[in-house]
């Protein structure tokens, strides 16, 4: 259900159910969580690229899985929701930069999966983004958190409440997509190679800052960042970076 490979510091996690448009299934969700937990502290991995096999990125929930949900108890639904949340958080909190290479449809949970990545690269016309939950009696509960963080409440309203689909260009205009490209994998690799030039420790700590200070007041955020700033100056990357800069 997923394919995984590594090359030159870049990890590739590919959703591999092209016949189902890479729709999310409980087994796939488990595999994603386990793989990310396995690789998150591997020093040889500097950047993670997530994409879909075939013509879709991820078409949301699998139809057979949706059919099963009708018979779930409240406890089962809660457990299932917690597992989905764990998957999104495992990507969102991944300590290395993450890139979603969106090659086609990214719908509902698939759109959520793209939005939890640090960067979204999409084809201007072939990619499609949307939160279709309200059209079938669902709600975009967990995924809405990350969309609002990325684009703001005003812009999120249109996608979440109407359930409308937008293409890559339109998604770029509202800030859901960071880069447009006719060749998303080539663009993703170029961005990954650029990020690899930066300090891995600095990137990880900067991600931590971005995620942590979002909901702090200014005084608490400053105190928090002072501590992280102090900690960062004891790292090997900092010492080597200072030497390099001075010698330049």
N, C-alpha and C positions, 0 to 999 in steps of 0.2 A: 504493500500500500504506500510505502515511501521508498525513495531511492536516496542513497547518501554517498557522497564522495568528497575528497579533499585534494587540493592542488595549490601549491605555492602560497600557503597560508590562508586560502579561501576554502570554506566549507560550503557544500551545496546540498541543500535539503529539497528534494523534489517530490511533490505530491504525485503519486503514481497510480491513479485510477482514471485514465483518460476516457475509458468507455463509460464512466459515470461522471464525466466532467470534473473529476477530482473532488467529488462531494465528500464532505466530512462524515465519518463513520466512527463509532466508539473505539474500534480497534485502531483506526488511523490516528485518532486523538491520543490514545495511549502510546503509540509508537513515536509520535512527535515529542511528547513529554519525555519519554525515556531517552530518546536520542539527544535531545537538548541537555538533559541532565548529565548525560555521559560525556558530552564534549565541552561543556561550558567553561571548564578550567584547564583545558588542554592548551599548553603554551604554544604549540605549533599552529593553532587556529587563531587567526587575527580578525576575520570578518566572516559573517554568515550570510549566504544568499538563499532565499526561499523562492521557489517558483513552482509551476505546475507542468506536468507532462502533457503534451498535445496542445490543443487549442484553447484550453481553459486554465485559469489560475486555480479557482476553487468555487464551485457552484453552490456553496452553502451546505445544508444538511442533506444527507442521502435520503431518497424517497422511501426506501424500505424501512430505514431507521425512523423517519417521521411517522410512518404507519404504525410502528411498534409503540411509539409514544402515547398513542390513544389508550393503551392498556396499562400504562405506568401508574403506580401509586404515587401519592404525594412524596413519600420518602425516596422512591426511585427517581422521580423528577428532580428532587433536590440534589441527590447524589450525581445525577447526570449533568446538571447545571454547574455543580462545583468542579466536575472534571473538565468541562469546557472552559470555565474560568481559569483553571490551573494551566491549560494549554496556552491561553492568551497571555497570562502572566509570565509563563516560562519564556515566551518570545519577548515580551515587553521588558522583562528584567534580565534578559540575557546579557552577560557582562561585556560582550564584544559588539561592535556595530552590526546591525542587521539591515538587509536590503530585501525588499519584496520586488521581484521582477514579474510584473503583471502582464501576461501574454494574452489574456482573453477575459472571460467573465470572472469577476470577483463579486460574489453575491452573498448577502446576509453574513453568515459566519465567515465566508471567504473574504468579504470586504473587511470584516473585523480583523481577520488574520493579516491582511495587508496593512491595516491602520496601526497595528501594534509594532510594526517594524520601524526602525529609525528613519529609513528612506524608502520611498515608493517610486519605482521607475516603471513607466507604462507606455504602451504603444498609443499614439494619439487617437486612433480611430478603432482599432481592433479590440482594445481593452474596454470593458464595461464595468461600472461600479454601481452598486445599489443595495439598499436594505429593504428587502421585499416582505419582511415579517408581517407588517400590518395588513398586507393583502390576503393573508391566509389565517388570520386570527392569532398570530404570534405577536410578541413584542421584541424589539431589538434591545433587550435589557443589558446584557453584559457588554456587547459591542458598542453600545451608545457611549459608554464611559470614555473609551479610547478615541472615538470619532470627535466628541466634544472637546477633548483635550487637544486634538490635532488641529481642528478647524474653527473651534468656537461654537457656542450655542446657536447663534443666529444662522450660520451656514449649515449646521447640522440639522436644524429643524426641517429644512426642505427635504433632505434625503430620508430622515427617519420617519417623518409624519406622512409624506406623500407616497413613499415607497418607489419613487421614480428612479429610472436608470440614467446614468450619465456616462459619456465616453471619457477617454483619458484626457482629452483637451479640456473638457468641462470640469473634470475632477482636478486638473492642474490649476484652473482658474480660482477654485475655492480653497486650494491648499491641501487637498487630500493626496494629490500626486506631487512629488518633488521634482522629477525630471521626466521629460517626454523623449522617446526615441523610437525610431523605426526598427532598431535592433536592440531589444531590451537586454539580452544577455551580454552583448558586447559592451553596452553602456554600464551595466551592473559590474562587470569585471573591471572596467576602467575606474569606476568609483571605488571599488574594493582595493585596487592597487594603490590608488591615491591615499586611502585611509590607512593602509598598511605602513605608509611612510611615517605616520605619526606614532607617538609612544603608546604602546598597548595599555600601560598602567594609567596614563593620562586620559586616554579615551574611556576606560572603564570608570574612572573617578568622575569624569565630566558627565557621563551618562547618569551616574548616581546623583550628582548635583541637580541635573535637569529634572529628574523624576522626584527628588525629595523636596526641593524648595517651592514647588508649584503651589502647594497649599499652606505654606508657612507665612506668618507675617514677616515684615522686613527685618525686625530685630532678631527673631529666631533664625531666619535664613542667614543673616550675617554671621551669627555665632556658629551656626552649623558649618558654614563655608570657611570660617577661620580655622576650625578644627581640621577640616579636610585639607585645607591649604598647607597647614603645618605638617600633616601626615604625608602629603605628596612630596614635600621637600626632603624626606628621608628615603625616598625610593631610589633604586639604582638608575632608573631612567632619568630622573631629575639630575643626579650627579653627572651622568654621562652627557646629558643634554647641555648642561651649563658649561662643561669643559669644551664641548664641540663649538658652542656659540662664541665663547671667549677666544678660542683659538682661530676662529674665522676672522 
